[in-house]
Amino acid sequence: MSSEPKTEKKEEEKIGVYICYCGGNISDHVDVEAVRDRAEKIPGVAVARTNMFMCSDPGQEMIMEDLKNGIVDRVVVASCAPSLHEMTFRNAISRAGANPYIYEHANIREQVSWVHHGENATDKATVLVSAATAKAGHLKPLEPIRVDAVPHATVIGGGIAGLRAAIDLADRGIRVILIEKSPFLGGQLALLDKIAPTRDTAADLISNLSGRVLNDASITVHTCAAVEKFEGYVGNFKLGIKKQPPESAAYQEKLKQFNTSDMKPFEFIPFAGVYTGSIPEATKEFIIDTGVIVLATGIKSYTPRQGEYGYGEFKEIVTLSDLIRNMSKNKTGGNLLEINGRKIKSMAMIHCVGSRQIPGIHPEDASGHLNEYCSRTCCSATLNASNIIRDTYPETRVFEFYRDIRTYGRGQEELYDQASGNGVVFIRFEAQEAPEVSKNGYSDEFPLLIKAKDMLTFGEEIEVPADLVVLATGVEPNNVSEIVDMMKLPVGADRFLLEVHPKLRPVELPVSGIFLAGTCQAPMDIGEACNGAAAAAVKAAALLTRGYVELDPFVAEVDIQKCKGTGACVEACLSEGALGLVEMQIDGQKVHRAQVTPAFCTGCGACVAVCPENAIDVNGWTLKQYEAMVDAIVSEEVAA
């Protein structure tokens, strides 16, 4: 532990200030050139420059050239939120051969241009740039904290994304444990039959990937298992795992459909998944030491409310999943589709059930949520089912009631064209005037009647008699609240896990070493889920292959000469294991002094606030740096 002052200001400061127009996001409300002119006059500023997009390659090159040429030795960037581009600029500074921690950021988009206008916006931007520059004058080069990494990955979830991630990690020489809560592998994909738009079978896709996982010696699969405990940090996580017989009614019901004693290990069970051959008879708990975690916790189908479009009130109303399962079981010949012994002459498919819900129009669920997002895959799945029916049972008429058709993937728009050519009748409705499903009082031939205003015919009211109504239900994220609470993960308003940035860091979470794979972060089709899983595997492997990980050095540091060992900092510490009192020899005497374990420290500063001797500080955010920022803000306010 060094006793030297932590934030000595350089005698000759050479601070570079780089201000972004952000393509108008900032410059529409902030006079960027005026901010630059004012920044040039701040003591210690060697150069102030602007760029339309500072995060672009030309913007980064501008900063790098000034560093290489010795024009600047500290960098201030004034642009959008640091959470978006902090790593971008640190990496640029590193490529210029400088220390990446000589950089400070001023957020003049979210904190200025998005909330202020006119002269006030320009003035506030100037204040933030002045404060950042004052802090930059006290910055010192820091070195990242290096810790050994366990060359092991844990994948949570045995659906298509989890299987893909496990395979890709194992192919890179990393040992993997895959945790799946059910007795089967395959997830939601196992509940399908033929996949849109290729009509490949779900059984083939799952069997292929599951076979590769189960036959790979470097992958260990634990089914009927869940994460119960979590601790540690990137490279050195500890997971407490509990394996137990399936308890949920859904799994018990699924198991009842099969004689588990007759099921062969690695066998695909329709609408269940690949059976791994291991259902524990008793509860077992164990600990996993792992370097990274990939979350592939997946989705579930939306369950319509009682009475929603008549669901639960008429036996002739089913979900799309029910239809797919029944069609798979009832492959009878003839020109009419047959479901549960009933010949279907006319059927209606209703889109967006449980998706794109609108406040004030759709009721909230029991927990107060609305699914305002599009589930993305429902349209293609519904069109695929309609085409199969029309191709196989040409005398069964199909009507599709929809708000919008969203067939966004490769080869999926053709499903729409094919359905039109197959004689599927499309009826478009508005959200506030959804179709009404009721008992057919006109005819005994068709038990149900669907009424809707067709926007394709300028609001004409249409009545369609049907003997089967299919609800194309959307998807919802699986409930992973326990994992979210344990790992302190961010969740979006839609209840899906929230990545750091959808473009710059699309599979990363703020908790370093934990990655997202597949539909736990948003509705996706199979290709997207597999691509996301592959990206997560690459990111995870990149962390582990060096044998160590580097952590940001923004952690507490103790000045041993000032510390008196009061223990106030230890009591205030919010991160278990980050701070403790240790015995040491000073001037020939045994004393207790505070000591930081950097890998556990989050840099929260709680310890700094309570130390009576001012003997502890947080690297990168020292008290002197804060004081300099406050002084700069006050000076700007007085000048104004």
PyMOL commands that set and color helices and strands:
alter all, ss='L'
color gray80, all
select helices_A, chain A and resi 22-24+32-40+57-68+82-95+109-113+118-136+160-171+187-191+202-214+249-256+308-310+320-329+378-392+413-421+431-433+455-457+481-487+518-520+526-544+568-572+598-600+606-610+623-639
alter helices_A, ss='H'
color red, helices_A
select strands_A, chain A and resi 15-20+45-51+74-79+103-107+145-148+152-156+175-179+184-185+194-195+200-201+219-222+225-233+236-243+267-269+273-275+284-290+292-295+299-301+317-319+337-339+342-344+346-353+397-402+425-428+436-439+448-454+460-466+468-473+475-477+514-516+548-551+556-558+579-586+589-596+616-618
alter strands_A, ss='S'
color yellow, strands_A
deselect
rebuild
show_as cartoon
